């Protein structure tokens, strides 16, 4: 009998592991409580709410449907926590059917972000056809689904279709100029690779003309000019960008590099010192509007409150008058 004890112990351990795994798959700890996902899917509130609607008991219908919506929100967050994007998408679709008409744009935007995540999974599998379909679906749901444009262009580049990639990223610049900077590196690399650097220059100039406070377009163009051996022109753009956002560390770093190319001309150093006399460098300028979580980069989903597209760039001080921009 003792000869079988190790085998018996192994089987018990295996069964225990399977049981724990199944329990973990079915249950999730949330706010100190264990939630049964299977029961969450079978919540009776939705059916009760529909019954109350049929019976014209509107107050009770609203109460039950609100409970159903809360359950679906929690279920969606559970799926998102485990990167189960398809399940989260299906849950959000169910939730959108319970929402008011006024909430439709928000639901469309969240569905677009979830489509983008599903597309990224397909991209990692090198299933480019599925990735393209998902990224395009995200854009169809929400024309300002910025990450979908970025990723769709990346797929086109991977397919060797630079022309389509350029068109997709330029479309992003058109529909979301406030987020255009996210495509700058891609567009510049593509312009250089295809032998048309002036295309990137024209794009940055157009953005600056359309919005004189766009310091990011100035920063991108200055880097482009400095790399092509035009540090003086780069500094003009950087000093103008500094007027708009004196706390952006990226601008200061670019100025240091440009001054290095010019061997630190005293008049330029003095000018830089005057412009930055009261500057405080900002290392984590992005903040979540919902929970105030801070980040050094723009995030599409807050890692703290898990809401989508809630990050904005916070300024220590407002930009100066646009008449002061031109150098």
Secondary structure, DSSP 8 states (H G I E B T S, - for coil): -GGGHHHHHHHHHHHHHHHHHHHHHHEEEETTEEEEHHHHHT-SHHHHHHHHHHTT-HHHHHHHHHHHHHHHHHHHHHHHHTT-HHHHHHHHHHHHHHS-GGGHHHHHHHHHHHHHHHHHHHHHTT-HHHHHHHHHHHHHH-TT-HHHHHHHHHHHHHTT-HHHHHHHHHHHHHH-GGGGGGGHHHHHHHHHHTT-HHHHHHHHHHHHHH-TT-HHHHHHHHHHHHHTT-HHHHHHHHHHHHHH-TTBHHHHHHHHHHHHHTT--HHHHHHHHHHTTT---BS--EEETTT--EESS--SB-TTT--BS-EEE--SS----GGGT--
